[in-house]
Amino acid sequence: MVALIVGILLIFFTVFASLPPELIGFGLGWGSDILLFLRGCMPILAAFIGLVSIFIGIADLKDKQEAKKEEAAAKASGTKGE
């Protein structure tokens, strides 16, 4: 419940900080700074997501190889038992 309240308060603060005070009469007018920050962090965020995707892909390939080995071992042991 506390997390929900904190989340709602942070969303309201974000909207308040983004609003231009000249247009509405209240707000911090940080909209252009927020956009500048987002434009600056997009390449870094894209690189980070790309690295994570590569690591997940490699782990998936290794898991598939291991599953094939286990399946082959199970078939081999199943055939020997008969």
Biopython code that builds the backbone (N, CA, C, O; Angstrom):
import numpy as np
from Bio.PDB.StructureBuilder import StructureBuilder

atoms = [
    (1, "MET", "N", (0.827, -1.193, 0.000)),
    (1, "MET", "CA", (0.000, 0.000, 0.000)),
    (1, "MET", "C", (0.870, 1.255, 0.000)),
    (1, "MET", "O", (0.568, 2.243, -0.669)),
    (2, "VAL", "N", (1.955, 1.189, 0.767)),
    (2, "VAL", "CA", (2.852, 2.339, 0.839)),
    (2, "VAL", "C", (3.498, 2.571, -0.528)),
    (2, "VAL", "O", (3.649, 3.713, -0.963)),
    (3, "ALA", "N", (3.875, 1.490, -1.197)),
    (3, "ALA", "CA", (4.499, 1.622, -2.515)),
    (3, "ALA", "C", (3.540, 2.258, -3.507)),
    (3, "ALA", "O", (3.954, 3.061, -4.342)),
    (4, "LEU", "N", (2.276, 1.910, -3.425)),
    (4, "LEU", "CA", (1.274, 2.498, -4.310)),
    (4, "LEU", "C", (1.148, 4.000, -4.069)),
    (4, "LEU", "O", (1.099, 4.778, -5.022)),
    (5, "ILE", "N", (1.098, 4.408, -2.825)),
    (5, "ILE", "CA", (0.981, 5.830, -2.487)),
    (5, "ILE", "C", (2.221, 6.590, -2.939)),
    (5, "ILE", "O", (2.112, 7.679, -3.502)),
    (6, "VAL", "N", (3.392, 6.023, -2.695)),
    (6, "VAL", "CA", (4.633, 6.675, -3.118)),
    (6, "VAL", "C", (4.673, 6.786, -4.634)),
    (6, "VAL", "O", (5.084, 7.818, -5.165)),
    (7, "GLY", "N", (4.254, 5.745, -5.337)),
    (7, "GLY", "CA", (4.220, 5.783, -6.791)),
    (7, "GLY", "C", (3.302, 6.864, -7.321)),
    (7, "GLY", "O", (3.658, 7.577, -8.260)),
    (8, "ILE", "N", (2.141, 6.993, -6.739)),
    (8, "ILE", "CA", (1.184, 8.025, -7.162)),
    (8, "ILE", "C", (1.753, 9.415, -6.889)),
    (8, "ILE", "O", (1.633, 10.308, -7.727)),
    (9, "LEU", "N", (2.363, 9.602, -5.735)),
    (9, "LEU", "CA", (2.971, 10.900, -5.408)),
    (9, "LEU", "C", (4.094, 11.248, -6.383)),
    (9, "LEU", "O", (4.218, 12.401, -6.796)),
    (10, "LEU", "N", (4.900, 10.275, -6.749)),
    (10, "LEU", "CA", (5.986, 10.530, -7.691)),
    (10, "LEU", "C", (5.456, 10.864, -9.094)),
    (10, "LEU", "O", (6.029, 11.701, -9.791)),
    (11, "ILE", "N", (4.387, 10.221, -9.494)),
    (11, "ILE", "CA", (3.773, 10.557, -10.786)),
    (11, "ILE", "C", (3.237, 11.987, -10.761)),
    (11, "ILE", "O", (3.430, 12.741, -11.715)),
    (12, "PHE", "N", (2.572, 12.355, -9.686)),
    (12, "PHE", "CA", (2.063, 13.727, -9.570)),
    (12, "PHE", "C", (3.203, 14.737, -9.575)),
    (12, "PHE", "O", (3.088, 15.797, -10.191)),
    (13, "PHE", "N", (4.303, 14.419, -8.892)),
    (13, "PHE", "CA", (5.449, 15.325, -8.883)),
    (13, "PHE", "C", (6.039, 15.462, -10.282)),
    (13, "PHE", "O", (6.441, 16.553, -10.686)),
    (14, "THR", "N", (6.091, 14.359, -11.017)),
    (14, "THR", "CA", (6.629, 14.400, -12.374)),
    (14, "THR", "C", (5.783, 15.300, -13.260)),
    (14, "THR", "O", (6.320, 16.103, -14.024)),
    (15, "VAL", "N", (4.482, 15.175, -13.165)),
    (15, "VAL", "CA", (3.592, 16.035, -13.957)),
    (15, "VAL", "C", (3.748, 17.488, -13.526)),
    (15, "VAL", "O", (3.807, 18.381, -14.371)),
    (16, "PHE", "N", (3.817, 17.731, -12.225)),
    (16, "PHE", "CA", (3.987, 19.088, -11.703)),
    (16, "PHE", "C", (5.305, 19.684, -12.176)),
    (16, "PHE", "O", (5.357, 20.855, -12.552)),
    (17, "ALA", "N", (6.366, 18.891, -12.160)),
    (17, "ALA", "CA", (7.679, 19.393, -12.573)),
    (17, "ALA", "C", (7.725, 19.670, -14.070)),
    (17, "ALA", "O", (8.463, 20.550, -14.513)),
    (18, "SER", "N", (6.953, 18.938, -14.845)),
    (18, "SER", "CA", (6.970, 19.096, -16.300)),
    (18, "SER", "C", (6.145, 20.279, -16.779)),
    (18, "SER", "O", (6.429, 20.836, -17.839)),
    (19, "LEU", "N", (5.144, 20.669, -16.031)),
    (19, "LEU", "CA", (4.240, 21.734, -16.473)),
    (19, "LEU", "C", (4.944, 23.086, -16.507)),
    (19, "LEU", "O", (5.668, 23.440, -15.577)),
    (20, "PRO", "N", (4.727, 23.843, -17.592)),
    (20, "PRO", "CA", (5.301, 25.196, -17.640)),
    (20, "PRO", "C", (4.477, 26.160, -16.789)),
    (20, "PRO", "O", (3.253, 26.190, -16.921)),
    (21, "PRO", "N", (5.102, 26.934, -15.936)),
    (21, "PRO", "CA", (4.339, 27.848, -15.064)),
    (21, "PRO", "C", (3.666, 28.982, -15.839)),
    (21, "PRO", "O", (2.661, 29.523, -15.377)),
    (22, "GLU", "N", (4.195, 29.352, -16.997)),
    (22, "GLU", "CA", (3.592, 30.444, -17.765)),
    (22, "GLU", "C", (2.239, 30.049, -18.333)),
    (22, "GLU", "O", (1.332, 30.876, -18.426)),
    (23, "LEU", "N", (2.105, 28.805, -18.707)),
    (23, "LEU", "CA", (0.892, 28.352, -19.376)),
    (23, "LEU", "C", (-0.226, 28.050, -18.388)),
    (23, "LEU", "O", (-1.371, 28.443, -18.611)),
    (24, "ILE", "N", (0.084, 27.372, -17.322)),
    (24, "ILE", "CA", (-0.932, 26.896, -16.388)),
    (24, "ILE", "C", (-1.003, 27.774, -15.132)),
    (24, "ILE", "O", (-2.064, 27.885, -14.518)),
    (25, "GLY", "N", (0.095, 28.385, -14.754)),
    (25, "GLY", "CA", (0.107, 29.193, -13.544)),
    (25, "GLY", "C", (0.829, 28.504, -12.401)),
    (25, "GLY", "O", (1.128, 29.134, -11.387)),
    (26, "PHE", "N", (1.112, 27.223, -12.554)),
    (26, "PHE", "CA", (1.894, 26.515, -11.558)),
    (26, "PHE", "C", (2.722, 25.455, -12.276)),
    (26, "PHE", "O", (2.409, 25.074, -13.403)),
    (27, "GLY", "N", (3.742, 24.998, -11.642)),
    (27, "GLY", "CA", (4.626, 24.000, -12.235)),
    (27, "GLY", "C", (6.059, 24.481, -12.184)),
    (27, "GLY", "O", (6.317, 25.659, -11.937)),
    (28, "LEU", "N", (6.983, 23.582, -12.415)),
    (28, "LEU", "CA", (8.399, 23.930, -12.340)),
    (28, "LEU", "C", (9.006, 24.235, -13.700)),
    (28, "LEU", "O", (10.069, 24.851, -13.778)),
    (29, "GLY", "N", (8.351, 23.818, -14.761)),
    (29, "GLY", "CA", (8.841, 24.113, -16.096)),
    (29, "GLY", "C", (10.068, 23.313, -16.492)),
    (29, "GLY", "O", (10.895, 23.802, -17.262)),
    (30, "TRP", "N", (10.204, 22.125, -15.996)),
    (30, "TRP", "CA", (11.369, 21.288, -16.302)),
    (30, "TRP", "C", (11.162, 20.436, -17.548)),
    (30, "TRP", "O", (11.976, 19.554, -17.822)),
    (31, "GLY", "N", (10.122, 20.668, -18.293)),
    (31, "GLY", "CA", (9.792, 19.830, -19.448)),
    (31, "GLY", "C", (10.928, 19.723, -20.447)),
    (31, "GLY", "O", (11.249, 18.626, -20.905)),
    (32, "SER", "N", (11.540, 20.842, -20.791)),
    (32, "SER", "CA", (12.631, 20.806, -21.772)),
    (32, "SER", "C", (13.854, 20.083, -21.207)),
    (32, "SER", "O", (14.558, 19.386, -21.937)),
    (33, "ASP", "N", (14.104, 20.249, -19.908)),
    (33, "ASP", "CA", (15.228, 19.532, -19.283)),
    (33, "ASP", "C", (14.978, 18.028, -19.255)),
    (33, "ASP", "O", (15.902, 17.235, -19.437)),
    (34, "ILE", "N", (13.747, 17.646, -19.029)),
    (34, "ILE", "CA", (13.402, 16.216, -19.015)),
    (34, "ILE", "C", (13.615, 15.619, -20.398)),
    (34, "ILE", "O", (14.174, 14.529, -20.522)),
    (35, "LEU", "N", (13.179, 16.317, -21.435)),
    (35, "LEU", "CA", (13.373, 15.832, -22.797)),
    (35, "LEU", "C", (14.849, 15.768, -23.158)),
    (35, "LEU", "O", (15.283, 14.829, -23.825)),
    (36, "LEU", "N", (15.618, 16.746, -22.729)),
    (36, "LEU", "CA", (17.055, 16.737, -22.985)),
    (36, "LEU", "C", (17.716, 15.544, -22.300)),
    (36, "LEU", "O", (18.578, 14.889, -22.887)),
    (37, "PHE", "N", (17.321, 15.266, -21.080)),
    (37, "PHE", "CA", (17.863, 14.105, -20.359)),
    (37, "PHE", "C", (17.500, 12.803, -21.066)),
    (37, "PHE", "O", (18.343, 11.920, -21.221)),
    (38, "LEU", "N", (16.245, 12.686, -21.494)),
    (38, "LEU", "CA", (15.815, 11.469, -22.187)),
    (38, "LEU", "C", (16.565, 11.280, -23.499)),
    (38, "LEU", "O", (16.955, 10.163, -23.837)),
    (39, "ARG", "N", (16.768, 12.368, -24.242)),
    (39, "ARG", "CA", (17.529, 12.265, -25.489)),
    (39, "ARG", "C", (18.969, 11.864, -25.217)),
    (39, "ARG", "O", (19.564, 11.132, -26.008)),
    (40, "GLY", "N", (19.534, 12.323, -24.124)),
    (40, "GLY", "CA", (20.917, 11.999, -23.792)),
    (40, "GLY", "C", (21.105, 10.578, -23.301)),
    (40, "GLY", "O", (22.147, 9.969, -23.542)),
    (41, "CYS", "N", (20.110, 10.045, -22.615)),
    (41, "CYS", "CA", (20.281, 8.704, -22.038)),
    (41, "CYS", "C", (19.815, 7.592, -22.973)),
    (41, "CYS", "O", (20.058, 6.419, -22.688)),
    (42, "MET", "N", (19.159, 7.922, -24.073)),
    (42, "MET", "CA", (18.658, 6.883, -24.975)),
    (42, "MET", "C", (19.766, 6.009, -25.573)),
    (42, "MET", "O", (19.602, 4.789, -25.592)),
    (43, "PRO", "N", (20.882, 6.561, -26.062)),
    (43, "PRO", "CA", (21.929, 5.677, -26.596)),
    (43, "PRO", "C", (22.518, 4.755, -25.524)),
    (43, "PRO", "O", (22.793, 3.586, -25.795)),
    (44, "ILE", "N", (22.706, 5.268, -24.333)),
    (44, "ILE", "CA", (23.251, 4.450, -23.252)),
    (44, "ILE", "C", (22.254, 3.369, -22.863)),
    (44, "ILE", "O", (22.637, 2.219, -22.648)),
    (45, "LEU", "N", (20.991, 3.726, -22.771)),
    (45, "LEU", "CA", (19.954, 2.759, -22.438)),
    (45, "LEU", "C", (19.836, 1.693, -23.529)),
    (45, "LEU", "O", (19.669, 0.512, -23.228)),
    (46, "ALA", "N", (19.921, 2.108, -24.791)),
    (46, "ALA", "CA", (19.856, 1.151, -25.897)),
    (46, "ALA", "C", (21.038, 0.186, -25.854)),
    (46, "ALA", "O", (20.865, -1.010, -26.088)),
    (47, "ALA", "N", (22.228, 0.687, -25.560)),
    (47, "ALA", "CA", (23.403, -0.175, -25.458)),
    (47, "ALA", "C", (23.257, -1.153, -24.298)),
    (47, "ALA", "O", (23.608, -2.325, -24.430)),
    (48, "PHE", "N", (22.747, -0.688, -23.173)),
    (48, "PHE", "CA", (22.560, -1.553, -22.014)),
    (48, "PHE", "C", (21.546, -2.656, -22.316)),
    (48, "PHE", "O", (21.778, -3.818, -21.984)),
    (49, "ILE", "N", (20.438, -2.303, -22.936)),
    (49, "ILE", "CA", (19.414, -3.294, -23.286)),
    (49, "ILE", "C", (19.972, -4.282, -24.303)),
    (49, "ILE", "O", (19.666, -5.473, -24.238)),
    (50, "GLY", "N", (20.788, -3.803, -25.243)),
    (50, "GLY", "CA", (21.421, -4.688, -26.211)),
    (50, "GLY", "C", (22.350, -5.691, -25.545)),
    (50, "GLY", "O", (22.337, -6.872, -25.892)),
    (51, "LEU", "N", (23.157, -5.233, -24.590)),
    (51, "LEU", "CA", (24.051, -6.144, -23.869)),
    (51, "LEU", "C", (23.280, -7.195, -23.085)),
    (51, "LEU", "O", (23.639, -8.372, -23.089)),
    (52, "VAL", "N", (22.228, -6.767, -22.417)),
    (52, "VAL", "CA", (21.414, -7.713, -21.659)),
    (52, "VAL", "C", (20.783, -8.734, -22.596)),
    (52, "VAL", "O", (20.718, -9.919, -22.269)),
    (53, "SER", "N", (20.318, -8.283, -23.760)),
    (53, "SER", "CA", (19.727, -9.205, -24.734)),
    (53, "SER", "C", (20.742, -10.219, -25.235)),
    (53, "SER", "O", (20.412, -11.393, -25.402)),
    (54, "ILE", "N", (21.970, -9.781, -25.476)),
    (54, "ILE", "CA", (23.025, -10.697, -25.912)),
    (54, "ILE", "C", (23.292, -11.743, -24.838)),
    (54, "ILE", "O", (23.384, -12.931, -25.145)),
    (55, "PHE", "N", (23.416, -11.322, -23.589)),
    (55, "PHE", "CA", (23.666, -12.267, -22.496)),
    (55, "PHE", "C", (22.525, -13.265, -22.344)),
    (55, "PHE", "O", (22.763, -14.448, -22.102)),
    (56, "ILE", "N", (21.303, -12.802, -22.483)),
    (56, "ILE", "CA", (20.146, -13.697, -22.386)),
    (56, "ILE", "C", (20.147, -14.682, -23.551)),
    (56, "ILE", "O", (19.847, -15.862, -23.366)),
    (57, "GLY", "N", (20.481, -14.207, -24.742)),
    (57, "GLY", "CA", (20.543, -15.088, -25.906)),
    (57, "GLY", "C", (21.604, -16.165, -25.758)),
    (57, "GLY", "O", (21.365, -17.323, -26.100)),
    (58, "ILE", "N", (22.775, -15.793, -25.250)),
    (58, "ILE", "CA", (23.847, -16.766, -25.031)),
    (58, "ILE", "C", (23.423, -17.792, -23.998)),
    (58, "ILE", "O", (23.646, -18.989, -24.181)),
    (59, "ALA", "N", (22.811, -17.332, -22.906)),
    (59, "ALA", "CA", (22.353, -18.261, -21.865)),
    (59, "ALA", "C", (21.283, -19.201, -22.419)),
    (59, "ALA", "O", (21.254, -20.377, -22.056)),
    (60, "ASP", "N", (20.414, -18.710, -23.281)),
    (60, "ASP", "CA", (19.370, -19.539, -23.885)),
    (60, "ASP", "C", (19.984, -20.614, -24.776)),
    (60, "ASP", "O", (19.558, -21.769, -24.744)),
    (61, "LEU", "N", (20.985, -20.234, -25.572)),
    (61, "LEU", "CA", (21.659, -21.218, -26.422)),
    (61, "LEU", "C", (22.342, -22.300, -25.586)),
    (61, "LEU", "O", (22.282, -23.482, -25.923)),
    (62, "LYS", "N", (22.986, -21.894, -24.503)),
    (62, "LYS", "CA", (23.641, -22.870, -23.622)),
    (62, "LYS", "C", (22.620, -23.799, -22.979)),
    (62, "LYS", "O", (22.867, -24.998, -22.849)),
    (63, "ASP", "N", (21.475, -23.257, -22.576)),
    (63, "ASP", "CA", (20.425, -24.086, -21.976)),
    (63, "ASP", "C", (19.884, -25.098, -22.982)),
    (63, "ASP", "O", (19.622, -26.247, -22.627)),
    (64, "LYS", "N", (19.717, -24.675, -24.233)),
    (64, "LYS", "CA", (19.219, -25.591, -25.262)),
    (64, "LYS", "C", (20.224, -26.703, -25.530)),
    (64, "LYS", "O", (19.835, -27.858, -25.702)),
    (65, "GLN", "N", (21.522, -26.368, -25.568)),
    (65, "GLN", "CA", (22.549, -27.383, -25.761)),
    (65, "GLN", "C", (22.540, -28.386, -24.613)),
    (65, "GLN", "O", (22.628, -29.595, -24.832)),
    (66, "GLU", "N", (22.435, -27.880, -23.400)),
    (66, "GLU", "CA", (22.419, -28.755, -22.225)),
    (66, "GLU", "C", (21.179, -29.648, -22.232)),
    (66, "GLU", "O", (21.260, -30.818, -21.858)),
    (67, "ALA", "N", (20.048, -29.117, -22.648)),
    (67, "ALA", "CA", (18.822, -29.914, -22.698)),
    (67, "ALA", "C", (18.951, -31.027, -23.734)),
    (67, "ALA", "O", (18.474, -32.139, -23.508)),
    (68, "LYS", "N", (19.590, -30.739, -24.868)),
    (68, "LYS", "CA", (19.801, -31.771, -25.883)),
    (68, "LYS", "C", (20.709, -32.873, -25.349)),
    (68, "LYS", "O", (20.465, -34.056, -25.585)),
    (69, "LYS", "N", (21.760, -32.478, -24.627)),
    (69, "LYS", "CA", (22.672, -33.467, -24.056)),
    (69, "LYS", "C", (21.952, -34.350, -23.041)),
    (69, "LYS", "O", (22.136, -35.567, -23.030)),
    (70, "GLU", "N", (21.135, -33.737, -22.192)),
    (70, "GLU", "CA", (20.388, -34.507, -21.188)),
    (70, "GLU", "C", (19.376, -35.438, -21.859)),
    (70, "GLU", "O", (19.182, -36.571, -21.419)),
    (71, "GLU", "N", (18.739, -34.959, -22.917)),
    (71, "GLU", "CA", (17.773, -35.787, -23.635)),
    (71, "GLU", "C", (18.471, -36.975, -24.288)),
    (71, "GLU", "O", (17.963, -38.095, -24.253)),
    (72, "ALA", "N", (19.630, -36.731, -24.880)),
    (72, "ALA", "CA", (20.390, -37.825, -25.489)),
    (72, "ALA", "C", (20.855, -38.818, -24.433)),
    (72, "ALA", "O", (20.842, -40.025, -24.674)),
    (73, "ALA", "N", (21.264, -38.329, -23.273)),
    (73, "ALA", "CA", (21.706, -39.199, -22.200)),
    (73, "ALA", "C", (20.538, -40.017, -21.661)),
    (73, "ALA", "O", (20.703, -41.186, -21.311)),
    (74, "ALA", "N", (19.362, -39.407, -21.596)),
    (74, "ALA", "CA", (18.177, -40.137, -21.122)),
    (74, "ALA", "C", (17.782, -41.209, -22.106)),
    (74, "ALA", "O", (17.396, -42.303, -21.696)),
    (75, "LYS", "N", (17.865, -40.932, -23.391)),
    (75, "LYS", "CA", (17.532, -41.952, -24.410)),
    (75, "LYS", "C", (18.547, -43.088, -24.364)),
    (75, "LYS", "O", (18.182, -44.258, -24.480)),
    (76, "ALA", "N", (19.809, -42.744, -24.197)),
    (76, "ALA", "CA", (20.848, -43.782, -24.140)),
    (76, "ALA", "C", (20.684, -44.672, -22.921)),
    (76, "ALA", "O", (20.830, -45.891, -23.017)),
    (77, "SER", "N", (20.386, -44.082, -21.791)),
    (77, "SER", "CA", (20.215, -44.894, -20.579)),
    (77, "SER", "C", (18.906, -45.676, -20.619)),
    (77, "SER", "O", (18.814, -46.756, -20.036)),
    (78, "GLY", "N", (17.909, -45.150, -21.289)),
    (78, "GLY", "CA", (16.633, -45.859, -21.436)),
    (78, "GLY", "C", (16.752, -47.053, -22.348)),
    (78, "GLY", "O", (16.108, -48.076, -22.113)),
    (79, "THR", "N", (17.544, -46.952, -23.362)),
    (79, "THR", "CA", (17.741, -48.063, -24.285)),
    (79, "THR", "C", (18.597, -49.142, -23.665)),
    (79, "THR", "O", (18.360, -50.323, -23.919)),
    (80, "LYS", "N", (19.580, -48.787, -22.866)),
    (80, "LYS", "CA", (20.445, -49.779, -22.229)),
    (80, "LYS", "C", (19.701, -50.567, -21.177)),
    (80, "LYS", "O", (20.022, -51.731, -20.937)),
    (81, "GLY", "N", (18.725, -49.965, -20.552)),
    (81, "GLY", "CA", (17.997, -50.608, -19.471)),
    (81, "GLY", "C", (17.081, -51.704, -19.980)),
    (81, "GLY", "O", (16.690, -52.570, -19.198)),
    (82, "GLU", "N", (16.725, -51.706, -21.242)),
    (82, "GLU", "CA", (15.780, -52.696, -21.769)),
    (82, "GLU", "C", (16.415, -53.965, -22.147)),
    (82, "GLU", "O", (15.735, -54.883, -22.605)),
]
sb = StructureBuilder()
sb.init_structure("model")
sb.init_model(0)
sb.init_chain("A")
sb.init_seg("    ")
for serial, (resi, resn, name, xyz) in enumerate(atoms, 1):
    if name == "N":
        sb.init_residue(resn, " ", resi, " ")
    sb.init_atom(name, np.array(xyz, "f"), 0.0, 1.0, " ", f" {name:<3s}", serial, name[0])
structure = sb.get_structure()
